[in-house]
Amino acid sequence: MRERELLKLVRKDAHYRGILKMDVVSLCEYVSKKYQAELTLAQGNILLSHLKESDKTRTYLVKWEIEIEADSPEDAAHKALSIQRDENSTAVVFDVQVQGEKKSSPYRIDFMDGSVTKLK
């Protein structure tokens, strides 16, 4: 099996997050059992580094704030939800920051005008 084909298969694997945490020997054993593909340690090392390089998924904290006049907290939440779900809503500004990274700067994303602004 070619390296690119194997890389695609492993990226789609249900155990992908666990695979990223494996050491090279464990990865080679896993690939051998699951995909009947023999990997040398060097090939396993290359595969693991490609997987880690391509894994750019992070957890983000996304904030959307709005001031709403309402009769109760539940009423306010229902009104906010209604505004979010309205396809013609102009409430499309979000503050976004990588979760858990102290040095991560927050950004304001405005889908109305297409701007992305780094906040202080």
Secondary structure, DSSP 8 states (H G I E B T S, - for coil): --HHHHHHHHHH-TTHHHHHT--HHHHHHHHHHHH-----HHHHHHHHHHHHHH-----EEEE-------SSHHHHHHHHHHHHH-TT----EEEEEETT-TT---EEEETTTTEEEE--
